Amino acid sequence: LEVSAYPKPGNVHRLADFQETRYEHFLASALSISSFMREAATRGIQVALNKIDLNKVGCGQIIRDTISDVLAWQKGGNTSLGTTILLTPLSIAGGMTAITGIMKLETLRKNLRLVIQATTPQDAVHLYEAINLAKPGGLGKAEKFDATDPASKAEILQLGVTLFDIFKIAAEYDDVAKEWVTNYSVTFELGYPFFRKILEQTGDLNVATVQVFLRILSENPDTLIARKVGREKAREVALKAREALAEGGLMTERGKKLVNELDRELRTPDHRFNPGTTADLTASTLMVALLDGLRPYNRTLEDNAPVFEVFHVDAQPF
């Protein structure tokens, strides 16, 4: 859903590819990721049934194994590291919540905090293995526990540094890490309420997805851009997203013009202005929408069909 929305300025989408990474690479990645998120949800249900301890759920392992499989199924490079980092805890927490028979977002978020805070040093090591597999752009060098330093994994295990601890350090310069530390504040407090409002207003999933992308970008200068070209340039991009949204985004002709202009402007051969972190946060917003019962309908075929349903869960198959 996230990668198919268009035009998301600067991203790969259904009408725009990068030279080495195409829309189809993201579709293949999504198919790969789905089975691992199901496994994550299954483990969450097992936690809720007291069959495994939460600190044994293997959040980092799932992230690493997902990335390994994604890279085996497509050759377009790193398509999904940030998204996988965000969706894995959400899937585990979703499984923990599903056992109640109904998905309540308040309960989901409480369980999400439990998942994140229960991560272990081994989870951190597995994340580092995922990073070294994916080789994400704009990674840079960290002063402490650098992901590209082979000695970091041994140091993490020796000092007992958990994955949550690692993200507390990284939150200063990476909004995916910050999302973990703030218990998904952008996803739950900004992204999802705005997405749901626009979707219920327009009945158009594409419009709602692009609008929430613009809203997140406008209020949170993209940290992938910041790491590549600096915070000032990231703020300039955020300001242009805000201007496009203020003119209506995809909901007005003037807004559409500005969104398309921004999409063209952000495209460079080295993709240094690609708002990749914003895409990850948009994906986590969509995940929460799906967990909350989003079931898109074609309103031209089904008048007055709801875009959301109460999400009842039968956990027995697990």
Secondary structure as a PSIPRED ss2 file (coil, helix, strand):
# PSIPRED VFORMAT (PSIPRED V4.0)

   1 L C   1.000  0.000  0.000
   2 E C   1.000  0.000  0.000
   3 V C   1.000  0.000  0.000
   4 S C   1.000  0.000  0.000
   5 A C   1.000  0.000  0.000
   6 Y C   1.000  0.000  0.000
   7 P C   1.000  0.000  0.000
   8 K C   1.000  0.000  0.000
   9 P C   1.000  0.000  0.000
  10 G C   1.000  0.000  0.000
  11 N C   1.000  0.000  0.000
  12 V C   1.000  0.000  0.000
  13 H E   0.000  0.000  1.000
  14 R C   1.000  0.000  0.000
  15 L C   1.000  0.000  0.000
  16 A E   0.000  0.000  1.000
  17 D C   1.000  0.000  0.000
  18 F C   1.000  0.000  0.000
  19 Q C   1.000  0.000  0.000
  20 E C   1.000  0.000  0.000
  21 T C   1.000  0.000  0.000
  22 R C   1.000  0.000  0.000
  23 Y H   0.000  1.000  0.000
  24 E H   0.000  1.000  0.000
  25 H H   0.000  1.000  0.000
  26 F H   0.000  1.000  0.000
  27 L H   0.000  1.000  0.000
  28 A H   0.000  1.000  0.000
  29 S H   0.000  1.000  0.000
  30 A H   0.000  1.000  0.000
  31 L H   0.000  1.000  0.000
  32 S H   0.000  1.000  0.000
  33 I H   0.000  1.000  0.000
  34 S H   0.000  1.000  0.000
  35 S H   0.000  1.000  0.000
  36 F H   0.000  1.000  0.000
  37 M H   0.000  1.000  0.000
  38 R H   0.000  1.000  0.000
  39 E H   0.000  1.000  0.000
  40 A H   0.000  1.000  0.000
  41 A H   0.000  1.000  0.000
  42 T H   0.000  1.000  0.000
  43 R H   0.000  1.000  0.000
  44 G H   0.000  1.000  0.000
  45 I H   0.000  1.000  0.000
  46 Q H   0.000  1.000  0.000
  47 V H   0.000  1.000  0.000
  48 A H   0.000  1.000  0.000
  49 L C   1.000  0.000  0.000
  50 N C   1.000  0.000  0.000
  51 K C   1.000  0.000  0.000
  52 I C   1.000  0.000  0.000
  53 D C   1.000  0.000  0.000
  54 L H   0.000  1.000  0.000
  55 N H   0.000  1.000  0.000
  56 K H   0.000  1.000  0.000
  57 V C   1.000  0.000  0.000
  58 G C   1.000  0.000  0.000
  59 C H   0.000  1.000  0.000
  60 G H   0.000  1.000  0.000
  61 Q H   0.000  1.000  0.000
  62 I H   0.000  1.000  0.000
  63 I H   0.000  1.000  0.000
  64 R H   0.000  1.000  0.000
  65 D H   0.000  1.000  0.000
  66 T H   0.000  1.000  0.000
  67 I H   0.000  1.000  0.000
  68 S H   0.000  1.000  0.000
  69 D H   0.000  1.000  0.000
  70 V H   0.000  1.000  0.000
  71 L H   0.000  1.000  0.000
  72 A H   0.000  1.000  0.000
  73 W H   0.000  1.000  0.000
  74 Q C   1.000  0.000  0.000
  75 K C   1.000  0.000  0.000
  76 G C   1.000  0.000  0.000
  77 G C   1.000  0.000  0.000
  78 N C   1.000  0.000  0.000
  79 T C   1.000  0.000  0.000
  80 S C   1.000  0.000  0.000
  81 L H   0.000  1.000  0.000
  82 G H   0.000  1.000  0.000
  83 T H   0.000  1.000  0.000
  84 T H   0.000  1.000  0.000
  85 I H   0.000  1.000  0.000
  86 L H   0.000  1.000  0.000
  87 L H   0.000  1.000  0.000
  88 T H   0.000  1.000  0.000
  89 P H   0.000  1.000  0.000
  90 L H   0.000  1.000  0.000
  91 S H   0.000  1.000  0.000
  92 I H   0.000  1.000  0.000
  93 A H   0.000  1.000  0.000
  94 G H   0.000  1.000  0.000
  95 G H   0.000  1.000  0.000
  96 M H   0.000  1.000  0.000
  97 T H   0.000  1.000  0.000
  98 A H   0.000  1.000  0.000
  99 I C   1.000  0.000  0.000
 100 T C   1.000  0.000  0.000
 101 G C   1.000  0.000  0.000
 102 I E   0.000  0.000  1.000
 103 M C   1.000  0.000  0.000
 104 K C   1.000  0.000  0.000
 105 L H   0.000  1.000  0.000
 106 E H   0.000  1.000  0.000
 107 T H   0.000  1.000  0.000
 108 L H   0.000  1.000  0.000
 109 R H   0.000  1.000  0.000
 110 K H   0.000  1.000  0.000
 111 N H   0.000  1.000  0.000
 112 L H   0.000  1.000  0.000
 113 R H   0.000  1.000  0.000
 114 L H   0.000  1.000  0.000
 115 V H   0.000  1.000  0.000
 116 I H   0.000  1.000  0.000
 117 Q H   0.000  1.000  0.000
 118 A C   1.000  0.000  0.000
 119 T C   1.000  0.000  0.000
 120 T C   1.000  0.000  0.000
 121 P H   0.000  1.000  0.000
 122 Q H   0.000  1.000  0.000
 123 D H   0.000  1.000  0.000
 124 A H   0.000  1.000  0.000
 125 V H   0.000  1.000  0.000
 126 H H   0.000  1.000  0.000
 127 L H   0.000  1.000  0.000
 128 Y H   0.000  1.000  0.000
 129 E H   0.000  1.000  0.000
 130 A H   0.000  1.000  0.000
 131 I H   0.000  1.000  0.000
 132 N H   0.000  1.000  0.000
 133 L H   0.000  1.000  0.000
 134 A H   0.000  1.000  0.000
 135 K C   1.000  0.000  0.000
 136 P C   1.000  0.000  0.000
 137 G C   1.000  0.000  0.000
 138 G C   1.000  0.000  0.000
 139 L C   1.000  0.000  0.000
 140 G C   1.000  0.000  0.000
 141 K C   1.000  0.000  0.000
 142 A C   1.000  0.000  0.000
 143 E C   1.000  0.000  0.000
 144 K C   1.000  0.000  0.000
 145 F C   1.000  0.000  0.000
 146 D C   1.000  0.000  0.000
 147 A C   1.000  0.000  0.000
 148 T C   1.000  0.000  0.000
 149 D C   1.000  0.000  0.000
 150 P C   1.000  0.000  0.000
 151 A H   0.000  1.000  0.000
 152 S H   0.000  1.000  0.000
 153 K H   0.000  1.000  0.000
 154 A H   0.000  1.000  0.000
 155 E H   0.000  1.000  0.000
 156 I H   0.000  1.000  0.000
 157 L H   0.000  1.000  0.000
 158 Q H   0.000  1.000  0.000
 159 L H   0.000  1.000  0.000
 160 G C   1.000  0.000  0.000
 161 V C   1.000  0.000  0.000
 162 T C   1.000  0.000  0.000
 163 L H   0.000  1.000  0.000
 164 F H   0.000  1.000  0.000
 165 D H   0.000  1.000  0.000
 166 I H   0.000  1.000  0.000
 167 F H   0.000  1.000  0.000
 168 K H   0.000  1.000  0.000
 169 I H   0.000  1.000  0.000
 170 A H   0.000  1.000  0.000
 171 A C   1.000  0.000  0.000
 172 E C   1.000  0.000  0.000
 173 Y C   1.000  0.000  0.000
 174 D C   1.000  0.000  0.000
 175 D H   0.000  1.000  0.000
 176 V H   0.000  1.000  0.000
 177 A H   0.000  1.000  0.000
 178 K H   0.000  1.000  0.000
 179 E H   0.000  1.000  0.000
 180 W H   0.000  1.000  0.000
 181 V H   0.000  1.000  0.000
 182 T C   1.000  0.000  0.000
 183 N C   1.000  0.000  0.000
 184 Y C   1.000  0.000  0.000
 185 S H   0.000  1.000  0.000
 186 V H   0.000  1.000  0.000
 187 T H   0.000  1.000  0.000
 188 F H   0.000  1.000  0.000
 189 E H   0.000  1.000  0.000
 190 L H   0.000  1.000  0.000
 191 G H   0.000  1.000  0.000
 192 Y H   0.000  1.000  0.000
 193 P H   0.000  1.000  0.000
 194 F H   0.000  1.000  0.000
 195 F H   0.000  1.000  0.000
 196 R H   0.000  1.000  0.000
 197 K H   0.000  1.000  0.000
 198 I H   0.000  1.000  0.000
 199 L H   0.000  1.000  0.000
 200 E H   0.000  1.000  0.000
 201 Q H   0.000  1.000  0.000
 202 T H   0.000  1.000  0.000
 203 G C   1.000  0.000  0.000
 204 D C   1.000  0.000  0.000
 205 L H   0.000  1.000  0.000
 206 N H   0.000  1.000  0.000
 207 V H   0.000  1.000  0.000
 208 A H   0.000  1.000  0.000
 209 T H   0.000  1.000  0.000
 210 V H   0.000  1.000  0.000
 211 Q H   0.000  1.000  0.000
 212 V H   0.000  1.000  0.000
 213 F H   0.000  1.000  0.000
 214 L H   0.000  1.000  0.000
 215 R H   0.000  1.000  0.000
 216 I H   0.000  1.000  0.000
 217 L H   0.000  1.000  0.000
 218 S H   0.000  1.000  0.000
 219 E H   0.000  1.000  0.000
 220 N C   1.000  0.000  0.000
 221 P C   1.000  0.000  0.000
 222 D C   1.000  0.000  0.000
 223 T H   0.000  1.000  0.000
 224 L H   0.000  1.000  0.000
 225 I H   0.000  1.000  0.000
 226 A H   0.000  1.000  0.000
 227 R H   0.000  1.000  0.000
 228 K H   0.000  1.000  0.000
 229 V H   0.000  1.000  0.000
 230 G C   1.000  0.000  0.000
 231 R H   0.000  1.000  0.000
 232 E H   0.000  1.000  0.000
 233 K H   0.000  1.000  0.000
 234 A H   0.000  1.000  0.000
 235 R H   0.000  1.000  0.000
 236 E H   0.000  1.000  0.000
 237 V H   0.000  1.000  0.000
 238 A H   0.000  1.000  0.000
 239 L H   0.000  1.000  0.000
 240 K H   0.000  1.000  0.000
 241 A H   0.000  1.000  0.000
 242 R H   0.000  1.000  0.000
 243 E H   0.000  1.000  0.000
 244 A H   0.000  1.000  0.000
 245 L H   0.000  1.000  0.000
 246 A H   0.000  1.000  0.000
 247 E C   1.000  0.000  0.000
 248 G C   1.000  0.000  0.000
 249 G H   0.000  1.000  0.000
 250 L H   0.000  1.000  0.000
 251 M H   0.000  1.000  0.000
 252 T C   1.000  0.000  0.000
 253 E H   0.000  1.000  0.000
 254 R H   0.000  1.000  0.000
 255 G H   0.000  1.000  0.000
 256 K H   0.000  1.000  0.000
 257 K H   0.000  1.000  0.000
 258 L H   0.000  1.000  0.000
 259 V H   0.000  1.000  0.000
 260 N H   0.000  1.000  0.000
 261 E H   0.000  1.000  0.000
 262 L H   0.000  1.000  0.000
 263 D H   0.000  1.000  0.000
 264 R H   0.000  1.000  0.000
 265 E H   0.000  1.000  0.000
 266 L C   1.000  0.000  0.000
 267 R C   1.000  0.000  0.000
 268 T C   1.000  0.000  0.000
 269 P C   1.000  0.000  0.000
 270 D C   1.000  0.000  0.000
 271 H C   1.000  0.000  0.000
 272 R C   1.000  0.000  0.000
 273 F C   1.000  0.000  0.000
 274 N C   1.000  0.000  0.000
 275 P C   1.000  0.000  0.000
 276 G H   0.000  1.000  0.000
 277 T H   0.000  1.000  0.000
 278 T H   0.000  1.000  0.000
 279 A H   0.000  1.000  0.000
 280 D H   0.000  1.000  0.000
 281 L H   0.000  1.000  0.000
 282 T H   0.000  1.000  0.000
 283 A H   0.000  1.000  0.000
 284 S H   0.000  1.000  0.000
 285 T H   0.000  1.000  0.000
 286 L H   0.000  1.000  0.000
 287 M H   0.000  1.000  0.000
 288 V H   0.000  1.000  0.000
 289 A H   0.000  1.000  0.000
 290 L H   0.000  1.000  0.000
 291 L H   0.000  1.000  0.000
 292 D C   1.000  0.000  0.000
 293 G C   1.000  0.000  0.000
 294 L E   0.000  0.000  1.000
 295 R C   1.000  0.000  0.000
 296 P C   1.000  0.000  0.000
 297 Y C   1.000  0.000  0.000
 298 N C   1.000  0.000  0.000
 299 R C   1.000  0.000  0.000
 300 T C   1.000  0.000  0.000
 301 L C   1.000  0.000  0.000
 302 E C   1.000  0.000  0.000
 303 D C   1.000  0.000  0.000
 304 N C   1.000  0.000  0.000
 305 A C   1.000  0.000  0.000
 306 P C   1.000  0.000  0.000
 307 V C   1.000  0.000  0.000
 308 F E   0.000  0.000  1.000
 309 E C   1.000  0.000  0.000
 310 V C   1.000  0.000  0.000
 311 F C   1.000  0.000  0.000
 312 H E   0.000  0.000  1.000
 313 V C   1.000  0.000  0.000
 314 D C   1.000  0.000  0.000
 315 A C   1.000  0.000  0.000
 316 Q C   1.000  0.000  0.000
 317 P C   1.000  0.000  0.000
 318 F C   1.000  0.000  0.000
